[in-house]
């Protein structure tokens, strides 16, 4: 198992535009990016499994995926041709590359929240 915190970000780009979103949204973009030549059904199933794990995850929650799914996400993110230059994207890519095993200290909720969504 590997975890990734679904960080929310709101950054001003050099162009003056705002970039707002979450790591889950960036992951979805990377997973839905189809490489030149398309995807085989095995690759499609792997991506759909990760997309299902991302479905409905709120900002500042922990996303937990199986090791194989983490590898799928890491592969998709590493080859994603991003269409802009932004620090939150680099931070996201670093976080995905360095996903870790969950620990007892891995928070699943923001401070003061109730519930068990992770």
C-alpha positions as CSV (number, residue, x, y, z in Angstrom):
1,X,0.0,0.0,0.0
2,X,1.1,3.6,-0.7
3,X,-0.4,6.9,0.4
4,X,-0.6,10.3,-1.1
5,X,-2.1,13.4,0.6
6,X,-4.7,15.0,-1.6
7,X,-3.3,18.5,-1.2
8,X,-5.3,21.5,-2.3
9,X,-3.4,24.3,-4.0
10,X,-4.1,27.9,-5.1
11,X,-1.2,29.4,-7.0
12,X,-0.6,32.5,-9.1
13,X,1.2,31.7,-12.3
14,X,3.8,34.0,-14.0
15,X,1.1,34.9,-16.5
16,X,-1.0,36.2,-13.6
17,X,-3.6,33.5,-13.9
18,X,-4.7,31.4,-10.8
19,X,-4.2,27.7,-10.7
20,X,-6.5,26.0,-8.2
21,X,-7.1,22.4,-7.6
22,X,-6.1,19.2,-5.8
23,X,-3.5,16.5,-6.3
24,X,-6.4,14.1,-7.1
25,X,-7.4,16.4,-10.0
26,X,-3.9,16.4,-11.3
27,X,-3.7,12.6,-11.0
28,X,-6.9,12.3,-12.9
29,X,-5.5,14.4,-15.7
30,X,-2.4,12.3,-15.9
31,X,-4.3,9.0,-15.8
32,X,-6.7,10.2,-18.5
33,X,-3.9,11.3,-20.8
34,X,-3.7,8.8,-23.6
35,X,-0.2,8.2,-25.0
36,X,0.5,8.3,-28.7
37,X,-0.5,4.9,-30.0
38,X,-3.3,4.5,-27.5
39,X,-3.7,2.1,-24.6
40,X,-4.2,-1.7,-24.4
41,X,-7.1,-3.0,-22.3
42,X,-4.7,-4.1,-19.5
43,X,-3.3,-0.6,-19.2
44,X,-6.9,0.8,-19.3
45,X,-8.0,-1.5,-16.5
46,X,-5.0,-0.4,-14.4
47,X,-5.8,3.2,-14.9
48,X,-9.5,2.7,-14.1
49,X,-8.6,1.0,-10.8
50,X,-6.6,4.1,-9.8
51,X,-9.3,6.5,-11.0
52,X,-11.8,4.6,-8.8
53,X,-9.6,5.1,-5.8
54,X,-9.5,8.8,-6.5
55,X,-13.3,9.2,-7.0
56,X,-14.8,11.5,-4.4
57,X,-11.6,12.0,-2.3
58,X,-11.9,15.3,-0.6
59,X,-9.0,17.8,-0.4
60,X,-6.6,17.3,2.5
61,X,-7.5,13.6,2.8
62,X,-5.1,10.7,2.3
63,X,-5.4,8.7,-0.9
64,X,-4.4,5.0,-0.3
65,X,-3.7,2.7,-3.2
66,X,-2.2,-0.8,-3.7
67,X,1.5,-0.9,-4.7
68,X,0.6,-1.8,-8.3
69,X,-1.8,1.1,-8.5
70,X,0.8,3.4,-7.1
71,X,3.2,2.2,-9.9
72,X,0.5,2.9,-12.5
73,X,0.0,6.4,-11.1
74,X,3.8,7.1,-11.0
75,X,4.2,5.9,-14.6
76,X,1.4,8.1,-15.8
77,X,2.6,11.2,-13.9
78,X,6.2,10.7,-15.1
79,X,5.3,10.9,-18.8
80,X,2.5,13.5,-18.6
81,X,3.1,16.4,-20.9
82,X,1.9,19.3,-18.7
83,X,0.8,22.3,-20.6
84,X,2.0,25.0,-18.2
85,X,4.8,25.7,-15.8
86,X,3.7,25.7,-12.2
87,X,5.2,24.8,-8.8
88,X,2.1,22.9,-7.6
89,X,2.6,20.5,-10.5
90,X,6.2,19.9,-9.7
91,X,5.3,19.4,-6.0
92,X,2.5,17.0,-7.0
93,X,5.0,15.0,-9.3
94,X,7.5,14.9,-6.4
95,X,4.8,13.7,-4.0
96,X,3.7,10.9,-6.4
97,X,7.3,9.8,-7.1
98,X,7.9,9.6,-3.3
99,X,4.7,7.9,-2.2
100,X,5.2,6.0,1.1
101,X,3.8,3.1,3.0
102,X,1.0,4.2,5.4
103,X,2.0,4.5,9.0
104,X,0.1,4.8,12.2
105,X,0.8,8.5,12.0
106,X,-0.5,8.9,8.5
107,X,-3.4,11.3,9.0
108,X,-6.5,10.5,7.0
109,X,-8.4,13.7,7.9
110,X,-7.7,17.4,8.4
111,X,-7.3,18.5,12.0
112,X,-10.6,18.9,13.8
113,X,-12.6,16.8,11.2
114,X,-14.9,14.0,12.0
115,X,-15.5,10.9,9.9
116,X,-13.4,8.1,8.5
117,X,-12.9,8.9,4.9
118,X,-9.3,8.3,3.9
